Amino acid sequence: MKLRDMSVGARVLCGGVLIVAGYLPVLISFFSATANEFRGEVSINAAAASQKNASIELLCKKLSEDNSSFVEELLQNKLSGDRFCSINPEPSNIENIPSVPKKPSVSPIQIISSGEFAGSKFVKSNIMSNFYADARKLGVPASVVDSVINNLSSKLDFRRSLKKGDTFEIMYSNKNVMLYSKIKTKRHQAAVYKFTHGNHSAYYFENGVKVITHANSNSFVQPLKGKLHVSSAFGSRVHPVRGGYQKHTGVDLKAPYGTPVFAIFDGVVVKASPYYGYGNCIDIKHPFGYSSRYGHLSRYAVRYGAKVKKGQLIGYTGSTGISTGAHLHLELARNNTLLNPLHTKMVPNEVPLVPNVGSFNLLKKRIEKIAITK
């Protein structure tokens, strides 16, 4: 039994020696590094020294207990170049990477700080895709963008005219009321200003002409400027040339020869040629089933197929066809049913101008000064 026990003890002792011998280079390297650290630190305090001594004692205790996991951890740390049991480990490379400060995002919308427009907002940018989408991406309220389109749609085709690279400027109040807008393309530019005179506010173009938007443009305009003089009414009458009673399909408006004639509403010219007793005649097809006819003209100002706007010049009065003197014969129909043009809501065909030109020009200068500085 004793010989057997001794052989077992010898085997354990030999195994321990082999383990220590296997890790001897690591232990020599570790203790040498520890000693060098102690020798190299001149100003090391007592607490740090005692902590290092405790670390060495812990290492020896672990080795004496044949803690294989601890030895494996020691080897892995040594092979990876880490300092084992160090008091102040070196910071990782990630922490040493200098942080790049983020650039603060600058809003393209600038707030006006002083003057009569203090608190209002101003934005200037280029068109990248389409006006509405680009303005909304910048933070312009939808109501303001809609106001810009409504007031400038008579000058610009927002679907076809605007291209990438065109510029726009918008100024609006803190209550999201559009005060000014300008859109500039390669060919031309259009601007609109909100002008207040007394208790009345309205939008005007750069030349002082009042903006007529779709919202207030549902009425027909007169085909002639000034007061209308009816020489022959709508309905049954004695024909001035043929004699006898005959239905008059329109109204005759007395006017000197060569008086400008204007389209009463938006539409497309479907006829611009002589037509029986009407003489030189223009027919225009309007939305919602309406159509209008202008007879006895002396000259045309538009051609067949042309798109016209309400109030646009289309021709001049004359006495062509069956006529006894210069006048305009005007007809109006809806879904091929004749109507009395004078019974429809027809507003005067006058260009409304800004009520105070001097104040309006000063307003433009103040806004232009703001636009330059932004």
C-alpha atoms as one frame of an Amber mdcrd trajectory, in Angstrom:
protein
   0.000   0.000   0.000   2.793   2.446   0.874   4.631   1.712  -2.350   1.410
   2.162  -4.238   0.682   5.463  -2.448   4.186   6.642  -3.118   3.859   5.896
  -6.795   0.650   7.885  -6.914   2.264  10.754  -5.014   5.236  10.622  -7.319
   2.980  10.787 -10.323   1.137  13.855  -8.872   4.437  15.504  -8.029   5.818
  14.869 -11.483   2.587  16.189 -13.044   2.814  19.373 -10.984   6.415  19.846
 -12.028   5.500  19.390 -15.672   2.630  21.937 -15.399   4.895  24.497 -13.762
   7.621  23.758 -16.290   5.134  24.213 -19.154   4.096  27.632 -17.931   7.567
  28.641 -16.755   8.323  30.976 -19.702   5.040  32.765 -19.120   5.679  33.071
 -15.371   9.206  34.388 -15.944   7.908  36.927 -18.435   5.080  37.977 -16.132
   7.274  38.389 -13.027   9.937  40.189 -15.052   7.366  42.636 -16.407   5.959
  43.164 -12.918   9.399  43.789 -11.526  10.205  46.227 -14.309   7.021  48.113
 -13.598   7.925  48.362  -9.915  11.441  49.536 -10.786  10.236  52.018 -13.377
   7.594  53.702 -11.243   9.406  56.226  -9.058   6.384  57.972  -7.680   4.167
  54.912  -7.148   2.225  55.117  -3.900   2.018  52.477  -1.183  -1.540  51.497
  -2.013  -0.575  50.673  -5.591   2.427  48.611  -4.443   0.368  46.564  -2.023
  -2.214  45.955  -4.718   0.472  44.585  -7.074   1.818  42.321  -4.312  -1.694
  41.034  -3.710  -2.036  40.316  -7.440   1.198  38.268  -7.409   0.088  36.326
  -4.358  -3.255  35.606  -6.017  -1.429  34.344  -9.115   0.735  31.960  -7.092
  -2.274  30.688  -5.176  -4.144  29.975  -8.396  -1.173  28.108  -9.842  -0.709
  26.035  -6.683  -4.362  24.962  -6.906  -3.759  23.709 -10.462  -6.540  25.975
 -11.755  -6.390  25.111 -15.447  -9.043  27.668 -16.471  -7.060  30.404 -14.782
  -3.885  29.331 -16.578  -5.688  29.263 -19.907  -6.971  32.771 -19.257  -3.453
  33.876 -18.371  -2.060  32.456 -21.610  -4.794  34.012 -23.717  -4.210  37.431
 -22.177  -0.492  37.071 -22.650  -0.786  36.006 -26.277  -3.200  38.840 -27.011
  -0.770  41.366 -25.570  -2.978  42.454 -22.639  -1.404  43.423 -19.323  -2.567
  40.995 -16.683  -3.536  42.301 -13.212  -2.594  45.839 -14.219  -3.912  48.630
 -12.031  -4.433  51.180 -14.812  -5.089  49.304 -18.066  -4.371  51.171 -21.232
  -7.494  52.586 -22.891  -8.758  50.750 -25.938  -8.124  52.047 -29.420 -11.825
  52.795 -29.850 -11.736  55.273 -26.991  -8.683  56.960 -28.494 -10.458  57.711
 -31.792 -11.264  61.426 -31.776 -14.982  62.064 -32.058 -16.079  64.169 -35.029
 -18.547  66.826 -33.899 -21.816  66.759 -35.814 -22.618  69.832 -37.816 -25.761
  71.468 -36.469 -28.581  71.293 -38.995 -29.424  74.772 -40.285 -33.048  75.318
 -41.246 -33.511  76.976 -44.664 -36.434  78.923 -43.191 -35.156  82.153 -41.654
 -37.109  84.244 -39.176 -37.125  88.011 -39.742 -36.060  89.563 -36.448 -36.892
  93.248 -36.893 -38.940  95.748 -38.860 -42.555  95.634 -39.925 -42.238  91.950
 -40.859 -40.673  90.878 -37.547 -41.631  87.296 -36.744 -42.357  86.452 -40.361
 -40.486  83.648 -42.107 -38.482  83.735 -45.328 -37.239  80.858 -47.456 -35.246
  80.799 -50.686 -34.367  77.636 -52.597 -34.033  75.861 -55.936 -36.542  73.520
 -57.505 -35.255  69.931 -57.483 -38.326  67.882 -58.443 -41.498  69.987 -58.348
 -42.408  73.185 -56.556 -44.991  71.787 -54.155 -42.877  68.840 -52.977 -39.690
  70.924 -52.638 -41.393  73.687 -50.645 -43.039  71.197 -48.308 -39.724  69.396
 -47.689 -38.255  72.704 -46.542 -41.029  73.043 -43.983 -43.276  75.583 -45.701
 -46.890  75.001 -44.562 -49.228  73.458 -47.117 -51.624  76.416 -46.901 -48.828
  78.803 -47.847 -47.728  76.642 -50.792 -51.332  76.470 -52.005 -51.599  80.266
 -51.780 -48.474  80.690 -53.906 -49.845  78.371 -56.583 -53.293  80.011 -56.590
 -51.866  83.510 -56.974 -49.200  82.735 -59.586 -50.980  80.087 -61.645 -52.126
  82.724 -64.152 -48.468  83.576 -64.830 -46.840  80.149 -64.600 -47.764  76.598
 -65.454 -46.664  74.794 -62.292 -46.897  71.413 -63.994 -44.931  72.145 -67.176
 -43.118  75.502 -66.996 -41.002  74.936 -63.888 -37.794  72.962 -64.313 -35.007
  71.728 -62.083 -32.762  74.652 -61.146 -35.477  77.322 -61.191 -35.601  79.366
 -57.983 -38.365  80.454 -55.662 -38.722  82.802 -52.699 -41.538  82.789 -50.159
 -42.265  85.028 -47.193 -45.148  84.295 -44.851 -46.373  85.505 -41.467 -46.288
  83.626 -38.180 -49.973  82.887 -38.826 -49.052  81.149 -42.112 -50.370  83.907
 -44.387 -48.397  84.290 -47.606 -46.953  87.826 -47.823 -44.715  87.554 -50.868
 -43.577  85.021 -53.410 -41.355  85.068 -56.462 -40.576  82.283 -58.903 -37.800
  82.738 -61.428 -37.262  80.536 -64.465 -34.707  80.757 -67.245 -37.095  82.776
 -69.402 -39.008  85.004 -67.015 -40.082  85.589 -63.452 -43.351  86.274 -61.637
 -43.867  87.812 -58.213 -46.894  88.556 -56.069 -47.240  90.822 -53.017 -49.880
  91.062 -50.307 -50.820  94.742 -50.029 -53.136  96.284 -47.438 -54.877  99.597
 -48.074 -57.184 100.762 -45.334 -59.193  97.759 -44.211 -58.805  95.868 -47.468
 -56.013  93.435 -48.354 -55.359  91.770 -51.694 -52.553  90.284 -53.778 -50.975
  92.242 -56.620 -48.384  91.460 -59.264 -45.186  93.481 -59.645 -46.870  95.893
 -62.094 -49.634  96.678 -59.595 -52.346  94.609 -61.323 -54.650  92.815 -58.911
 -54.425  89.038 -58.922 -57.586  87.325 -60.129 -57.478  83.830 -58.694 -59.594
  80.824 -59.539 -61.545  81.356 -56.335 -62.878  84.750 -57.457 -62.957  84.113
 -61.205 -66.148  82.099 -61.619 -67.954  84.961 -63.327 -67.940  85.815 -67.017
 -66.331  89.086 -67.989 -67.739  91.546 -70.473 -66.545  91.130 -74.065 -66.110
  94.909 -74.373 -64.566  97.338 -71.912 -66.633 100.071 -70.373 -70.392 100.320
 -70.212 -72.273  98.028 -72.568 -74.780  99.583 -74.991 -77.381  97.069 -76.216
 -78.709  97.878 -79.678 -80.749  94.668 -80.075 -81.852  92.409 -77.198 -82.102
  88.642 -76.927 -85.348  87.034 -78.175 -87.964  87.738 -80.820 -87.493  90.886
 -82.917 -88.051  92.367 -86.366 -85.017  91.526 -88.454 -83.301  94.779 -89.489
 -82.428  93.475 -92.990 -84.864  90.690 -93.882 -87.839  92.131 -92.073 -90.467
  90.124 -90.227 -90.262  88.637 -86.751 -87.345  86.382 -86.121 -85.682  85.032
 -82.994 -82.496  86.873 -82.106 -80.110  84.230 -80.770 -77.839  86.687 -78.949
 -77.432  90.366 -78.119 -76.012  93.125 -80.281 -73.599  95.424 -78.482 -72.992
  98.773 -80.125 -69.323  99.721 -80.459 -67.159 101.768 -82.856 -65.435  99.946
 -85.686 -62.212  98.212 -84.521 -63.112  98.087 -80.815 -61.154  95.268 -79.045
 -63.191  92.154 -78.232 -62.271  89.864 -75.322 -63.076  86.255 -74.420 -65.704
  86.098 -71.689 -64.126  82.987 -70.102 -61.274  80.494 -70.455 -61.622  78.099
 -73.338 -60.483  76.796 -76.720 -61.140  78.461 -80.072 -63.170  76.007 -82.181
 -63.958  78.429 -85.006 -62.175  81.501 -86.399 -63.542  82.012 -89.924 -66.458
  83.538 -91.861 -69.771  81.832 -91.026 -72.886  82.721 -93.061 -74.636  85.890
 -91.836 -72.325  86.163 -88.805 -69.496  87.310 -91.080 -66.093  86.902 -89.470
 -66.948  84.719 -86.486 -65.179  83.233 -83.487 -66.586  80.346 -81.449 -65.035
  79.410 -78.098 -65.743  76.239 -76.145 -65.663  76.794 -72.362 -65.707  74.401
 -69.389 -68.941  73.031 -67.887 -70.685  72.811 -71.251 -70.625  76.540 -72.032
 -69.792  78.044 -75.439 -69.742  81.605 -76.778 -69.900  83.178 -80.257 -68.618
  86.575 -81.451 -69.944  87.754 -84.820 -69.442  90.515 -87.425 -65.768  90.978
 -86.537 -63.431  93.031 -88.684 -60.260  91.126 -87.670 -59.116  88.077 -85.705
 -56.545  88.125 -82.899 -56.553  84.330 -82.347 -56.556  81.240 -84.532 -58.410
  77.958 -84.582 -57.302  75.644 -81.764 -55.817  78.398 -79.610 -56.279  78.243
 -75.834 -57.505  81.545 -74.456 -57.866  83.018 -70.980 -60.765  84.998 -69.654
 -60.364  88.632 -70.715 -57.868  87.805 -73.477 -58.046  89.804 -76.730 -59.544
  87.676 -79.517 -60.586  90.161 -82.239 -62.040  93.557 -83.205 -65.565  94.712
 -83.919 -66.742  95.285 -87.479 -69.762  94.959 -89.760 -69.067  91.797 -91.752
 -71.842  89.390 -92.769 -75.476  90.545 -92.587 -75.125  93.761 -90.638 -76.289
  97.400 -90.763 -73.344  98.867 -88.852 -70.362  98.167 -86.635 -71.274  96.175
 -83.553 -70.590  92.881 -81.754 -73.062  90.024 -81.855 -72.566  87.930 -78.699
 -74.131  84.517 -78.125 -73.934  82.245 -75.088 -75.084  78.625 -74.824 -74.862
  75.776 -72.368 -75.169  72.204 -73.613 -76.417  73.617 -76.948 -79.212  75.583
 -75.228 -79.118  79.312 -75.972 -78.985  81.686 -72.992 -79.431  85.422 -72.663
 -75.884  86.686 -72.050 -77.220  89.666 -70.090 -78.957  87.374 -67.583 -75.673
  85.767 -66.542 -73.328  87.167 -63.958 -70.957  89.201 -66.110 -68.416  91.451
 -64.404 -66.812  94.469 -66.094 -63.707  93.664 -68.094 -61.500  96.193 -66.377
 -58.016  95.566 -65.048 -58.100  96.295 -61.284 -55.030  98.201 -60.172 -53.459
  98.731 -56.771 -55.222 101.635 -54.984 -52.024 103.380 -53.822 -49.107 102.978
 -56.222 -46.618 104.897 -54.046 -47.182 102.777 -50.936 -47.140  99.620 -53.022
 -43.744 100.495 -54.529 -42.333 101.160 -51.048 -43.601  97.754 -49.944 -41.844
  96.088 -52.865 -38.561  97.828 -52.040 -38.694  96.723 -48.394 -39.384  93.131
 -49.369 -36.677  93.155 -52.049 -34.193  94.384 -49.435 -35.093  91.459 -47.185
 -34.748  89.015 -50.081 -31.243  90.260 -50.897 -29.989  89.834 -47.332 -31.374
  86.311 -46.909
